[in-house]
Amino acid sequence: MDRDVGFIGLGNMGLPMARNLLQRGFRLRVYNRSDSKTRDLVRLGAVVVSVPADAVQSDGLAITMVSDDQALQAVTLGPGGIGARLSRGGLHLSMSTVSPELARELAEQHRRAGATLVSAPVSGRPDAADAASLTVWLAGPEESKRRARGALEAMASAIHDVGAEPAAGNVAKLAANLMVLSSVEMLAEALELAARGGVDRRTLAAALTERLFTGPVLTGYGMRMASGAVEDKGFMVTLALKDIDLVLKQAAVSDAALPFAHVLRERLRAACVRGLGERDVSALAADLAPASAARAATGV
C-alpha cells in the first residue's frame, strides 16, 4: 500500500478527504490554489507544495479532487502538473466528477509516460466526506485498483468496481448524479404542491421518506427542503449544472435518450440566473416559490 500520497485539490470535499488520510496514517504532500485551505492539514503533518508536480514522486500515488475538466487538465497537463512528473510505476487516482472523454485522454497521456490512471469519482456531500462514508465509483486496470484500495478505504465506506476502463467510473458517477438531481427536483415539486394545497412540508417530507421513499438522498434532501434551509456548503447548483451538461454530452455520444435531464438543465440554469448558483441544490425548492407566486398572481 502507498503510504506517501500527493493530494491535489482541497475544496469542500477534498479537505476532509485529505484529513481522513492523514488521520489514518498516510503521509501527505498537498497542493491547493489557496494556502488557507492547507493550514489545518499542516497541523496534522501534511507538507504543502507550490506546484502539483512537487506533491508526488515519479512512481508514486497522486490523488486529484478538483472541480471540473478545466481544473483537472490544469493540475495534470498544465505547467507544473503531475503529468510531467508521473512516469513508470506512477498512479493517478482521479476522484473528481469530470467527463469520460477527459478520463480517456488522461489515461492515454499517462500510458505514454508509463503511468496509470484510475478513476474513482465519489458520491456524497461534505459531511459524508468528513465521516469517511463516501461512495466511490472505481474503474481502471485491476492491479492499479488494488493498489489504490487502501487509500480509498480511508475515505469511503462503499467502493463499487464498475470496469477496467477509467472512463467507466466517470460514466457511473454521472448516472448517479442524474438520479440524485432527479430526486431533488421530484422532492421540490412534491413539497411545493403540498404547501400550495395546505399540507405542511415537514409533515409530508417525514411521511414520504419514512417508508415509501427511503435512503440518505431522499431523507436528507427531503427534510432539508421542507425546513426551508438552503445551504452554502454542499452540492452547489453551478456544479450540478456542470454535471448535467456532462450527462447530456455523454448521452449524445452514446445515443441515449434522457428527456428529464433536459428539464433538469433548464431548472438549474434558471436557479443560476436567480443568483442561487453558489447555493446547495436544495435551493431548487426555493426557486419554485416565485414561479408559483407568479402563476397565482396572473391566474395562469
VOPAGU-2260 file (C-alpha; in pm, 1 decimal, decimal comma):
REM VOPAGU-2260
SITE   aa  ch    i         X         Y         Z
SITE  MET   A    0       0,0       0,0       0,0
SITE  ASP   A    1     121,7     350,9     -82,1
SITE  ARG   A    2     153,5     544,2     243,6
SITE  ASP   A    3     304,9     851,5      74,3
SITE  VAL   A    4      38,1    1036,8    -119,9
SITE  GLY   A    5      24,1    1357,0    -319,2
SITE  PHE   A    6    -317,9    1518,4    -270,9
SITE  ILE   A    7    -426,8    1796,2    -505,3
SITE  GLY   A    8    -746,0    1996,9    -450,9
SITE  LEU   A    9    -868,8    2097,5    -105,0
SITE  GLY   A   10   -1221,1    2224,4    -161,0
SITE  ASN   A   11   -1531,7    2137,1      39,6
SITE  MET   A   12   -1480,0    1769,5     -44,3
SITE  GLY   A   13   -1104,9    1741,7     -84,4
SITE  LEU   A   14   -1014,1    1896,0     250,6
SITE  PRO   A   15   -1196,8    1639,5     469,0
SITE  MET   A   16   -1082,2    1358,4     239,8
SITE  ALA   A   17    -719,4    1460,8     284,1
SITE  ARG   A   18    -773,4    1498,4     659,4
SITE  ASN   A   19    -902,2    1142,2     682,6
SITE  LEU   A   20    -595,0    1011,2     502,5
SITE  LEU   A   21    -367,6    1191,4     748,9
SITE  GLN   A   22    -564,1    1066,7    1048,7
SITE  ARG   A   23    -526,5     710,3     921,2
SITE  GLY   A   24    -150,6     726,0     898,2
SITE  PHE   A   25     -89,6     834,7     541,2
SITE  ARG   A   26     184,5    1088,7     472,9
SITE  LEU   A   27      61,2    1371,5     250,7
SITE  ARG   A   28     214,4    1634,5      32,2
SITE  VAL   A   29     -68,6    1868,7     -62,7
SITE  TYR   A   30    -135,1    2133,8    -324,1
SITE  ASN   A   31    -419,7    2383,6    -340,0
SITE  ARG   A   32    -457,0    2716,4    -516,0
SITE  SER   A   33    -540,6    2882,4    -183,2
SITE  ASP   A   34    -295,9    2837,0     104,2
SITE  SER   A   35    -568,5    2899,8     362,1
SITE  LYS   A   36    -711,0    2553,0     296,2
SITE  THR   A   37    -381,0    2386,8     388,5
SITE  ARG   A   38    -336,8    2516,7     745,4
SITE  ASP   A   39    -546,1    2251,9     916,8
SITE  LEU   A   40    -363,0    1976,6     729,4
SITE  VAL   A   41     -18,6    2115,3     814,8
SITE  ARG   A   42    -107,0    2081,3    1182,8
SITE  LEU   A   43    -175,5    1712,9    1112,7
SITE  GLY   A   44     161,1    1666,2     944,1
SITE  ALA   A   45      99,5    1745,6     576,9
SITE  VAL   A   46     366,6    1915,1     368,4
SITE  VAL   A   47     249,7    2196,2     138,7
SITE  VAL   A   48     398,4    2226,0    -209,6
SITE  SER   A   49     385,3    2517,0    -453,7
SITE  VAL   A   50     305,9    2323,6    -773,8
SITE  PRO   A   51     110,7    1997,8    -821,7
SITE  ALA   A   52     410,4    1806,1    -960,4
SITE  ASP   A   53     600,6    1851,9    -634,1
SITE  ALA   A   54     332,0    1660,2    -445,4
SITE  VAL   A   55     427,9    1323,4    -594,1
SITE  GLN   A   56     725,2    1104,8    -684,0
SITE  SER   A   57     759,3     973,0   -1038,8
SITE  ASP   A   58     642,5     625,7    -929,7
SITE  GLY   A   59     411,4     745,2    -654,5
SITE  LEU   A   60      39,9     792,3    -594,9
SITE  ALA   A   61    -127,4    1122,7    -678,8
SITE  ILE   A   62    -490,0    1191,1    -583,8
SITE  THR   A   63    -678,0    1474,8    -751,2
SITE  MET   A   64   -1007,2    1616,9    -623,2
SITE  VAL   A   65   -1084,3    1930,7    -822,8
SITE  SER   A   66   -1399,1    2096,5    -953,6
SITE  ASP   A   67   -1418,9    2028,6   -1327,4
SITE  ASP   A   68   -1246,0    1925,4   -1650,3
SITE  GLN   A   69   -1055,5    2251,4   -1682,5
SITE  ALA   A   70    -917,6    2231,2   -1329,0
SITE  LEU   A   71    -814,8    1868,1   -1373,6
SITE  GLN   A   72    -642,3    1943,2   -1703,9
SITE  ALA   A   73    -455,2    2230,8   -1539,3
SITE  VAL   A   74    -318,3    2028,4   -1244,7
SITE  THR   A   75    -237,8    1729,0   -1466,1
SITE  LEU   A   76    -128,8    1856,7   -1806,3
SITE  GLY   A   77     -64,6    2223,9   -1733,8
SITE  PRO   A   78     266,3    2383,6   -1624,8
SITE  GLY   A   79     387,8    2213,3   -1308,7
SITE  GLY   A   80     122,1    1944,5   -1347,2
SITE  ILE   A   81     152,1    1587,8   -1224,4
SITE  GLY   A   82     152,4    1457,8   -1581,4
SITE  ALA   A   83     508,3    1580,6   -1624,0
SITE  ARG   A   84     619,3    1402,5   -1304,2
SITE  LEU   A   85     443,2    1065,5   -1310,6
SITE  SER   A   86     624,4     802,4   -1513,8
SITE  ARG   A   87     686,3     426,9   -1487,2
SITE  GLY   A   88     501,3     296,4   -1181,8
SITE  GLY   A   89     316,1     622,3   -1119,0
SITE  LEU   A   90     -54,3     614,4   -1036,0
SITE  HIS   A   91    -304,1     897,4   -1075,6
SITE  LEU   A   92    -623,2     841,9    -876,1
SITE  SER   A   93    -876,0    1088,4   -1018,4
SITE  MET   A   94   -1165,7    1141,6    -775,7
SITE  SER   A   95   -1330,0    1439,3    -947,8
SITE  THR   A   96   -1656,7    1440,7   -1139,7
SITE  VAL   A   97   -1529,5    1502,3   -1490,7
SITE  SER   A   98   -1615,2    1395,5   -1843,5
SITE  PRO   A   99   -1548,3    1039,3   -1960,8
SITE  GLU   A  100   -1376,5    1199,5   -2259,6
SITE  LEU   A  101   -1117,8    1364,6   -2035,4
SITE  ALA   A  102   -1065,9    1038,6   -1846,7
SITE  ARG   A  103    -981,0     867,2   -2174,8
SITE  GLU   A  104    -744,7    1147,7   -2270,7
SITE  LEU   A  105    -561,5    1140,2   -1937,9
SITE  ALA   A  106    -540,1     760,6   -1939,1
SITE  GLU   A  107    -365,4     775,0   -2274,7
SITE  GLN   A  108    -131,8    1056,5   -2167,7
SITE  HIS   A  109     -28,5     864,5   -1856,0
SITE  ARG   A  110      10,3     539,6   -2050,4
SITE  ARG   A  111     260,5     703,1   -2282,5
SITE  ALA   A  112     466,5     807,5   -1980,7
SITE  GLY   A  113     445,5     463,1   -1820,6
SITE  ALA   A  114     198,2     570,4   -1552,7
SITE  THR   A  115    -165,1     466,6   -1495,6
SITE  LEU   A  116    -495,9     644,0   -1443,4
SITE  VAL   A  117    -763,9     504,5   -1213,8
SITE  SER   A  118   -1095,2     688,9   -1196,5
SITE  ALA   A  119   -1261,8     696,4    -856,0
SITE  PRO   A  120   -1519,8     977,3    -850,6
SITE  VAL   A  121   -1720,4     997,2    -531,6
SITE  SER   A  122   -2082,8    1036,6    -431,3
SITE  GLY   A  123   -2162,0    1211,9    -106,2
SITE  ARG   A  124   -2181,5    1556,7      48,0
SITE  PRO   A  125   -1909,4    1725,8     257,0
SITE  ASP   A  126   -2049,5    1572,2     576,9
SITE  ALA   A  127   -2005,7    1226,0     423,2
SITE  ALA   A  128   -1651,5    1317,1     322,1
SITE  ASP   A  129   -1583,1    1427,0     679,3
SITE  ALA   A  130   -1719,2    1096,9     814,4
SITE  ALA   A  131   -1521,1     889,9     558,7
SITE  SER   A  132   -1850,6     747,9     434,4
SITE  LEU   A  133   -1829,1     840,7      66,8
SITE  THR   A  134   -1931,3     609,8    -217,4
SITE  VAL   A  135   -1664,0     550,5    -482,8
SITE  TRP   A  136   -1718,5     457,0    -848,3
SITE  LEU   A  137   -1394,1     275,9    -927,3
SITE  ALA   A  138   -1262,0     195,1   -1273,4
SITE  GLY   A  139    -921,8     113,8   -1420,5
SITE  PRO   A  140    -664,4    -164,3   -1456,6
SITE  GLU   A  141    -702,7    -437,6   -1194,7
SITE  GLU   A  142    -355,6    -413,0   -1040,5
SITE  SER   A  143    -381,6     -35,6   -1009,3
SITE  LYS   A  144    -727,0     -58,9    -848,9
SITE  ARG   A  145    -586,2    -297,6    -590,0
SITE  ARG   A  146    -301,9     -56,2    -523,2
SITE  ALA   A  147    -543,8     234,6    -472,2
SITE  ARG   A  148    -784,5      49,7    -245,6
SITE  GLY   A  149    -603,4     122,7      81,4
SITE  ALA   A  150    -625,0     497,4      30,3
SITE  LEU   A  151    -984,9     471,0     -86,8
SITE  GLU   A  152   -1087,8     274,6     221,4
SITE  ALA   A  153    -957,0     560,5     436,0
SITE  MET   A  154   -1203,5     797,5     267,5
SITE  ALA   A  155   -1505,3     585,7     170,9
SITE  SER   A  156   -1743,1     327,8     313,4
SITE  ALA   A  157   -1857,8     186,2     -21,4
SITE  ILE   A  158   -1639,8     111,6    -324,6
SITE  HIS   A  159   -1810,4      -8,6    -642,1
SITE  ASP   A  160   -1588,7    -152,4    -914,5
SITE  VAL   A  161   -1753,5     -61,2   -1245,3
SITE  GLY   A  162   -1495,3    -167,3   -1500,9
SITE  ALA   A  163   -1144,5    -183,6   -1640,9
SITE  GLU   A  164   -1160,1     135,4   -1846,7
SITE  PRO   A  165   -1113,1     450,8   -1636,8
SITE  ALA   A  166   -1388,3     636,9   -1822,7
SITE  ALA   A  167   -1645,6     389,1   -1688,5
SITE  GLY   A  168   -1605,3     533,6   -1340,5
SITE  ASN   A  169   -1698,4     876,7   -1468,9
SITE  VAL   A  170   -1999,3     743,0   -1660,3
SITE  ALA   A  171   -2122,0     567,8   -1345,2
SITE  LYS   A  172   -2079,7     885,4   -1138,6
SITE  LEU   A  173   -2274,3    1090,8   -1393,1
SITE  ALA   A  174   -2553,9     833,5   -1384,6
SITE  ALA   A  175   -2559,3     855,8   -1004,7
SITE  ASN   A  176   -2575,6    1234,9   -1013,7
SITE  LEU   A  177   -2861,0    1220,7   -1263,0
SITE  MET   A  178   -3051,6    1013,3   -1006,3
SITE  VAL   A  179   -2962,4    1248,5    -719,4
SITE  LEU   A  180   -3069,9    1560,5    -905,8
SITE  SER   A  181   -3386,1    1395,5   -1036,2
SITE  SER   A  182   -3473,9    1304,6    -677,5
SITE  VAL   A  183   -3410,2    1660,6    -558,5
SITE  GLU   A  184   -3637,0    1803,5    -830,1
SITE  MET   A  185   -3905,1    1542,5    -757,2
SITE  LEU   A  186   -3899,7    1632,7    -388,4
SITE  ALA   A  187   -3902,3    2005,0    -458,0
SITE  GLU   A  188   -4213,1    1976,3    -675,3
SITE  ALA   A  189   -4393,1    1738,5    -438,3
SITE  LEU   A  190   -4333,5    1970,2    -141,9
SITE  GLU   A  191   -4441,4    2276,1    -341,5
SITE  LEU   A  192   -4763,9    2102,5    -444,7
SITE  ALA   A  193   -4831,0    2004,7     -83,9
SITE  ALA   A  194   -4762,2    2350,5      55,6
SITE  ARG   A  195   -4986,3    2518,3    -200,5
SITE  GLY   A  196   -5262,8    2276,1    -104,7
SITE  GLY   A  197   -5237,6    2341,1     267,1
SITE  VAL   A  198   -5020,9    2045,2     369,0
SITE  ASP   A  199   -4725,5    2112,5     598,4
SITE  ARG   A  200   -4398,3    2049,7     415,0
SITE  ARG   A  201   -4225,8    1886,9     711,7
SITE  THR   A  202   -4517,4    1653,8     774,7
SITE  LEU   A  203   -4522,8    1537,4     413,7
SITE  ALA   A  204   -4144,5    1502,4     389,1
SITE  ALA   A  205   -4133,3    1290,1     704,7
SITE  ALA   A  206   -4417,7    1069,8     583,1
SITE  LEU   A  207   -4277,3    1021,3     233,0
SITE  THR   A  208   -3929,7     927,7     349,9
SITE  GLU   A  209   -4037,9     703,4     638,1
SITE  ARG   A  210   -4121,3     401,2     420,6
SITE  LEU   A  211   -4219,5     489,6      63,0
SITE  PHE   A  212   -3900,3     667,7     -43,7
SITE  THR   A  213   -3611,7     584,2     185,1
SITE  GLY   A  214   -3238,1     642,0     166,8
SITE  PRO   A  215   -2994,2     921,0     254,2
SITE  VAL   A  216   -3059,6    1129,9     -57,5
SITE  LEU   A  217   -3437,2    1140,8     -23,2
SITE  THR   A  218   -3441,1    1163,9     354,7
SITE  GLY   A  219   -3164,5    1421,5     377,4
SITE  TYR   A  220   -3282,8    1647,0      99,1
SITE  GLY   A  221   -3648,5    1598,2     182,2
SITE  MET   A  222   -3618,6    1731,1     535,9
SITE  ARG   A  223   -3367,0    1995,9     430,8
SITE  MET   A  224   -3601,6    2138,4     169,2
SITE  ALA   A  225   -3911,2    2103,1     387,5
SITE  SER   A  226   -3748,6    2317,3     655,0
SITE  GLY   A  227   -3657,6    2585,3     403,5
SITE  ALA   A  228   -3286,4    2550,4     478,1
SITE  VAL   A  229   -3067,8    2646,0     182,6
SITE  GLU   A  230   -2702,2    2577,3     249,0
SITE  ASP   A  231   -2394,9    2742,9     103,0
SITE  LYS   A  232   -2184,1    2432,6     160,3
SITE  GLY   A  233   -2289,0    2118,0     -22,6
SITE  PHE   A  234   -2362,4    2020,0    -382,4
SITE  MET   A  235   -2358,5    2364,3    -543,8
SITE  VAL   A  236   -2607,6    2445,9    -819,4
SITE  THR   A  237   -2326,0    2554,9   -1052,0
SITE  LEU   A  238   -2152,5    2218,4   -1011,8
SITE  ALA   A  239   -2481,7    2034,8   -1057,4
SITE  LEU   A  240   -2535,0    2223,9   -1383,0
SITE  LYS   A  241   -2184,2    2128,5   -1491,2
SITE  ASP   A  242   -2263,4    1764,6   -1417,4
SITE  ILE   A  243   -2593,0    1767,9   -1607,2
SITE  ASP   A  244   -2415,5    1922,4   -1905,6
SITE  LEU   A  245   -2169,3    1631,2   -1887,7
SITE  VAL   A  246   -2459,9    1385,7   -1861,7
SITE  LEU   A  247   -2618,8    1526,8   -2177,5
SITE  LYS   A  248   -2286,2    1529,0   -2358,6
SITE  GLN   A  249   -2235,4    1162,8   -2272,7
SITE  ALA   A  250   -2594,9    1088,1   -2376,1
SITE  ALA   A  251   -2527,2    1241,7   -2718,3
SITE  VAL   A  252   -2207,7    1038,7   -2760,6
SITE  SER   A  253   -2376,7     711,7   -2662,6
SITE  ASP   A  254   -2711,8     786,0   -2834,4
SITE  ALA   A  255   -2906,3     764,8   -2507,0
SITE  ALA   A  256   -3244,0     941,9   -2480,6
SITE  LEU   A  257   -3263,2    1131,7   -2149,5
SITE  PRO   A  258   -3560,0    1369,6   -2170,2
SITE  PHE   A  259   -3571,6    1454,6   -1799,9
SITE  ALA   A  260   -3204,2    1553,9   -1799,4
SITE  HIS   A  261   -3300,8    1841,3   -2030,6
SITE  VAL   A  262   -3564,6    1952,3   -1779,5
SITE  LEU   A  263   -3305,2    1945,6   -1502,1
SITE  ARG   A  264   -3063,6    2155,0   -1705,7
SITE  GLU   A  265   -3323,4    2426,1   -1756,4
SITE  ARG   A  266   -3418,5    2422,7   -1386,0
SITE  LEU   A  267   -3053,8    2454,2   -1281,7
SITE  ARG   A  268   -2991,7    2730,8   -1533,4
SITE  ALA   A  269   -3291,6    2921,4   -1400,1
SITE  ALA   A  270   -3162,9    2885,9   -1043,9
SITE  CYS   A  271   -2825,9    3026,5   -1151,6
SITE  VAL   A  272   -2996,3    3323,3   -1321,6
SITE  ARG   A  273   -3178,6    3393,5    -994,1
SITE  GLY   A  274   -2845,7    3414,2    -811,6
SITE  LEU   A  275   -2860,9    3070,3    -648,4
SITE  GLY   A  276   -2560,6    2922,7    -827,1
SITE  GLU   A  277   -2338,7    2910,0    -518,9
SITE  ARG   A  278   -2608,1    2751,6    -301,8
SITE  ASP   A  279   -2674,3    2384,3    -241,8
SITE  VAL   A  280   -2911,1    2214,3    -489,4
SITE  SER   A  281   -3178,3    2212,7    -221,0
SITE  ALA   A  282   -3224,9    2570,8    -346,8
SITE  LEU   A  283   -3432,4    2419,5    -628,2
SITE  ALA   A  284   -3719,7    2408,1    -380,6
SITE  ALA   A  285   -3682,9    2778,8    -302,8
SITE  ASP   A  286   -3666,2    2854,3    -673,9
SITE  LEU   A  287   -4016,2    2712,0    -727,0
SITE  ALA   A  288   -4181,3    2960,7    -491,5
SITE  PRO   A  289   -4150,3    3269,8    -717,3
SITE  ALA   A  290   -4288,4    3073,7   -1012,4
SITE  SER   A  291   -4585,7    2956,4    -806,7
SITE  ALA   A  292   -4649,0    3309,2    -681,4
SITE  ALA   A  293   -4635,6    3449,4   -1034,2
SITE  ARG   A  294   -4887,1    3193,2   -1155,7
SITE  ALA   A  295   -5118,3    3269,0    -866,5
SITE  ALA   A  296   -5099,3    3641,3    -938,7
SITE  THR   A  297   -5183,2    3600,4   -1305,6
SITE  GLY   A  298   -5434,1    3318,8   -1260,5
SITE  VAL   A  299   -5241,8    3101,7   -1508,3
